[in-house]
Amino acid sequence: MEQVLTGTDPERRHQMAKILLLNGSPHQHGCTATALEEMIRVFDEEGIETELIQVGNKAIRGCIACGSCEKNGKCVFNDDLVNEVAAKFEAADGLVVGSPVYYGSPNGTILSFLDRLFYSTSFSKQMKVGAAVVSCRRGGNTASFDVLNKYFTISSMPVASSTYWNQVHGFSARDVKKDLEGLQTMQNLARNMSFMVRAFADAKQKYGYPQIRKDSFTSFPDGK
């Protein structure tokens, strides 16, 4: 009889993929966290290792375009999580970025964090699965969703989708728990992401990743 490996099976755990989740909300147990926790529950059922990192309550300064990371291999500022998370990101198979909606856009803290994280890291992000998750009371969700997805699509990271846009609605964590469709969307997103991570790992062994060209760089420094 074929052995079925569960999420808690030691052999499955040894070979398990890992998803890194970033909470861009300043509230550690708020609306965004509730959505991410629903995903983590499903990832655990799927036998996917997870790590949730709280970003939104940290003092994250923006990128100053100094170029030091190109020479040093890391961000010049060591006052926060960016360089620490960079190593975790490199080792992860996927990245989930969650944020509340502030004035029709993601939280400024998570945007500053992502600017520096993506710009300062030279390792390949190709085929790491990305997923954006947004929480809002009413509007601004799809605009915020679009902003977060752009970090993935410029980095050769496939974007995981669900049965609706990856969002939950509510003014509090209690409200979000009443958003049954939103929670269902998080569950389906986590299952799709789990499948993608495994499928890409299998395809890498069988076919290898697609070749990436970076020899062309369009720029018009003469102003013409």
Backbone torsions as a table, in degrees:
resi	resn	phi	psi	omega
1	MET	NA	138.1	-179.4
2	GLU	-68.9	134.1	179.3
3	GLN	-80.1	132.5	177.2
4	VAL	-100.2	123.2	-179.2
5	LEU	-94.3	122.8	179.0
6	THR	-91.8	174.7	-178.7
7	GLY	-63.8	-21.0	-178.5
8	THR	-101.8	0.2	-179.8
9	ASP	-66.3	130.8	-177.4
10	PRO	-57.6	-39.3	-179.6
11	GLU	-66.3	-41.0	178.8
12	ARG	-65.5	-41.7	-179.9
13	ARG	-62.2	-36.1	-178.1
14	HIS	-65.2	-35.3	-176.5
15	GLN	-98.5	9.5	-168.9
16	MET	-71.3	140.8	173.1
17	ALA	-75.5	167.0	-178.5
18	LYS	-131.8	135.7	176.2
19	ILE	-115.4	130.8	176.2
20	LEU	-99.0	130.5	179.1
21	LEU	-118.9	132.9	179.0
22	LEU	-112.9	125.3	175.7
23	ASN	-97.3	106.9	-178.5
24	GLY	-84.4	3.4	178.5
25	SER	-86.5	145.1	173.9
26	PRO	-70.4	-12.8	-179.0
27	HIS	-97.3	114.8	-174.6
28	GLN	-67.2	-25.3	-178.6
29	HIS	-127.0	34.9	-176.9
30	GLY	-93.7	-152.7	-175.2
31	CYS	-64.3	-48.6	-178.9
32	THR	-62.6	-43.2	179.1
33	ALA	-60.9	-37.6	179.6
34	THR	-62.0	-41.6	177.8
35	ALA	-64.8	-45.2	-179.0
36	LEU	-65.8	-37.2	179.0
37	GLU	-64.8	-33.7	176.7
38	GLU	-65.6	-38.6	176.0
39	MET	-66.3	-42.8	-179.2
40	ILE	-60.5	-38.7	178.6
41	ARG	-59.3	-43.6	-179.9
42	VAL	-71.5	-40.2	177.2
43	PHE	-57.4	-39.6	179.2
44	ASP	-64.1	-41.3	177.1
45	GLU	-62.7	-33.1	-178.4
46	GLU	-83.2	-4.8	-179.2
47	GLY	78.0	27.8	179.0
48	ILE	-103.0	127.7	177.5
49	GLU	-73.9	143.5	-179.5
50	THR	-134.1	155.7	170.0
51	GLU	-141.1	123.8	180.0
52	LEU	-102.2	126.0	-178.5
53	ILE	-117.7	126.8	179.2
54	GLN	-83.6	116.6	-176.8
55	VAL	-111.3	-37.8	-168.4
56	GLY	-64.5	-16.4	178.9
57	ASN	-102.3	12.1	179.4
58	LYS	-98.8	158.6	176.6
59	ALA	-87.9	95.4	-176.4
60	ILE	-108.1	112.8	177.5
61	ARG	-82.2	158.1	-178.3
62	GLY	-79.9	167.3	176.7
63	CYS	-68.6	138.4	178.3
64	ILE	-108.2	10.2	176.9
65	ALA	52.1	43.1	-178.2
66	CYS	-82.1	-19.3	179.4
67	GLY	79.9	2.1	-179.0
68	SER	-62.9	-32.1	-178.2
69	CYS	-64.1	-29.2	179.2
70	GLU	-66.2	-32.1	179.8
71	LYS	-89.7	-37.9	-173.0
72	ASN	-95.6	-14.7	-179.3
73	GLY	77.8	10.6	177.2
74	LYS	-158.7	165.5	179.5
75	CYS	-66.9	143.3	-177.0
76	VAL	-68.4	-23.6	-178.8
77	PHE	-92.1	130.9	178.4
78	ASN	-115.2	29.5	-174.2
79	ASP	-94.5	7.0	-177.0
80	ASP	-157.2	-153.7	-170.2
81	LEU	-89.1	-8.4	-166.5
82	VAL	-55.2	-53.6	-177.1
83	ASN	-67.9	-33.6	177.6
84	GLU	-65.5	-44.3	-178.8
85	VAL	-71.9	-28.3	179.9
86	ALA	-55.2	-44.4	179.9
87	ALA	-65.5	-38.6	178.1
88	LYS	-67.6	-38.7	178.6
89	PHE	-63.2	-42.6	-179.7
90	GLU	-61.2	-36.7	-177.0
91	ALA	-83.2	-15.1	-174.7
92	ALA	-82.5	157.1	176.3
93	ASP	-94.1	-15.4	-180.0
94	GLY	-159.2	160.9	-178.1
95	LEU	-135.0	126.7	173.7
96	VAL	-110.9	126.4	178.3
97	VAL	-115.5	118.1	179.2
98	GLY	-109.9	141.2	-179.7
99	SER	-152.1	145.7	167.7
100	PRO	-76.7	166.5	177.0
101	VAL	-94.4	123.0	175.0
102	TYR	-119.2	111.5	179.4
103	TYR	52.0	45.6	176.2
104	GLY	74.4	19.0	-178.3
105	SER	-147.9	162.3	174.8
106	PRO	-63.4	161.0	175.6
107	ASN	-52.9	133.2	-179.0
108	GLY	-59.2	-30.5	-180.0
109	THR	-64.5	-45.5	-178.8
110	ILE	-69.9	-31.3	177.4
111	LEU	-67.5	-43.1	176.4
112	SER	-61.4	-40.2	179.3
113	PHE	-63.0	-47.4	-177.8
114	LEU	-68.1	-37.8	176.5
115	ASP	-54.8	-48.3	-177.0
116	ARG	-74.9	-37.0	-179.9
117	LEU	-63.9	-48.5	-176.6
118	PHE	-74.4	-38.0	-176.2
119	TYR	-73.4	-34.0	-173.5
120	SER	-87.3	-7.4	-176.7
121	THR	-104.6	124.6	-177.8
122	SER	-96.6	-8.2	-179.0
123	PHE	-67.3	155.4	-179.3
124	SER	-70.4	131.9	175.5
125	LYS	-105.3	7.8	-177.0
126	GLN	-57.7	127.1	176.0
127	MET	71.1	6.9	165.3
128	LYS	-72.3	129.8	-174.8
129	VAL	-80.7	131.4	179.6
130	GLY	-112.6	146.3	175.4
131	ALA	-146.0	130.7	175.3
132	ALA	-101.3	139.6	177.8
133	VAL	-130.7	128.9	179.3
134	VAL	-124.9	149.5	175.5
135	SER	-125.7	141.6	179.3
136	CYS	-154.5	162.1	174.6
137	ARG	-78.2	-45.5	179.7
138	ARG	-139.3	-77.2	-171.2
139	GLY	-106.5	179.4	178.2
140	GLY	85.4	1.3	-173.5
141	ASN	-71.0	-48.9	-175.5
142	THR	-69.6	-32.8	176.6
143	ALA	-64.8	-42.5	178.4
144	SER	-66.7	-39.8	177.8
145	PHE	-58.6	-43.2	179.7
146	ASP	-63.2	-43.4	-179.6
147	VAL	-60.1	-47.2	-177.1
148	LEU	-66.5	-37.2	-178.6
149	ASN	-66.1	-23.5	-178.5
150	LYS	-66.5	-27.2	175.9
151	TYR	-63.7	-36.2	-179.5
152	PHE	-75.1	-45.2	-170.6
153	THR	-74.3	-13.2	173.7
154	ILE	-90.8	-4.5	-172.7
155	SER	-118.3	18.4	-179.3
156	SER	59.7	31.5	178.2
157	MET	-101.7	118.3	175.7
158	PRO	-62.0	140.4	-176.5
159	VAL	-99.4	126.9	178.4
160	ALA	-82.7	138.1	179.5
161	SER	-120.3	176.1	-179.3
162	SER	-138.1	-159.3	-178.6
163	THR	-89.2	0.1	170.8
164	TYR	-156.6	171.5	175.0
165	TRP	-59.4	145.8	-171.2
166	ASN	-73.8	80.3	-175.6
167	GLN	-147.8	153.6	171.5
168	VAL	-127.2	156.3	-178.3
169	HIS	-120.1	142.0	176.1
170	GLY	156.0	158.7	177.6
171	PHE	-96.5	-13.3	179.8
172	SER	-146.3	167.2	177.5
173	ALA	-59.9	-35.5	178.1
174	ARG	-63.1	-40.2	177.5
175	ASP	-62.0	-44.6	-177.4
176	VAL	-61.4	-36.0	179.5
177	LYS	-66.5	-18.4	175.2
178	LYS	-86.5	-15.1	179.9
179	ASP	-82.1	79.6	-172.9
180	LEU	-64.9	-35.8	177.8
181	GLU	-68.8	-37.8	177.3
182	GLY	-62.3	-44.2	178.6
183	LEU	-66.0	-38.4	176.2
184	GLN	-62.3	-37.8	177.4
185	THR	-62.2	-40.7	178.0
186	MET	-65.2	-39.3	179.3
187	GLN	-63.4	-47.8	-179.8
188	ASN	-66.2	-35.4	176.9
189	LEU	-61.8	-45.6	-179.3
190	ALA	-64.7	-38.2	178.4
191	ARG	-67.6	-43.0	178.0
192	ASN	-63.1	-40.6	-179.5
193	MET	-66.4	-39.8	177.8
194	SER	-60.8	-44.2	178.9
195	PHE	-62.8	-44.3	-177.6
196	MET	-62.9	-43.7	-179.5
197	VAL	-59.9	-45.8	-179.6
198	ARG	-67.8	-41.5	-178.0
199	ALA	-64.3	-41.4	179.6
200	PHE	-67.8	-35.8	177.2
201	ALA	-64.2	-42.0	178.4
202	ASP	-65.7	-42.8	-178.7
203	ALA	-66.5	-34.2	178.1
204	LYS	-61.9	-41.2	178.8
205	GLN	-66.9	-36.2	-174.5
206	LYS	-84.9	-43.1	-173.2
207	TYR	-117.4	-22.4	-168.8
208	GLY	81.4	161.4	-179.9
209	TYR	-78.1	156.0	177.3
210	PRO	-59.4	147.2	177.1
211	GLN	-70.9	136.6	179.5
212	ILE	-109.5	128.7	175.0
213	ARG	-103.3	138.1	177.9
214	LYS	-139.3	29.3	-176.3
215	ASP	-85.6	-15.4	179.2
216	SER	-102.9	135.7	178.6
217	PHE	-143.6	104.4	-176.1
218	THR	-79.1	124.9	178.0
219	SER	-154.9	151.4	-177.3
220	PHE	-128.8	68.5	-174.8
221	PRO	-66.5	-19.7	-179.6
222	ASP	-84.1	-4.0	175.9
223	GLY	80.0	2.9	-178.3
224	LYS	-91.7	NA	NA
